[in-house]
């Protein structure tokens, strides 16, 4: 463990944390630029905010979370839980996409939208696992 890593971790978790960070930053930037229109179409109509504001806000949040996962390694466990909460918070939008048969990002069938639903809980798990410490030896 180095002073910059915070609690002890494994190489696999560190790689997963960096990959998660890169994915979050990429997704966040895509919210703000080339995929903004696609993301606006994914915001359920029951969200009480302007769809563009939701897309921009979630994009900024993703960029911030991704950057924090790398820039603040001593806080990685706390940031991991915040990222997990973020992934859980957007899950109702994924459910709405499935139940309302909304196309986007190539998810143009119920089967494809259903598979996507299975991956959101995996992101929650990954955010927690990748940012946690190695288990103590018994």
C-alpha positions, 0 to 999 in steps of 0.5 A: 500500500502506498500513501496515495492509495488509501486503504489497501487494494488489489491490482485487479480492483485498481484496474477496474476502478480506472476502467470505471473512471474512464467509462464514466468520463467518456459517458459524461463527455458524450452526454455533453456533445455527440450523444446529447440528442440520444440521451435527451430521448432517454429521459422519461417524461415523468422527470420534473425537469427539462430533459436537456438539463437532466442530460447535462447534469448527469453528464457533469456528474459522470465526469466528476465521479470518473475524475474523482475515482482517479484523482482522489484515491484516498476517498475511493470507497466513498466515491465508489458508494456515490457512483453506485448510488448514481447508477441506482438513481438512473435505473428508473430511467432504464426501466422506463425505456424498457416499459415505454419501448423507447429506442436509443443507442441501438436498443430498438427491441424489448430484448435489447432493452431488457439485457441493458437492465441486467447491466445496471446492477452490475455497474452498481456492484462494480462501483462498490467492488472496484473501490473497496479494500482487499479483504483481511487475511484470516 
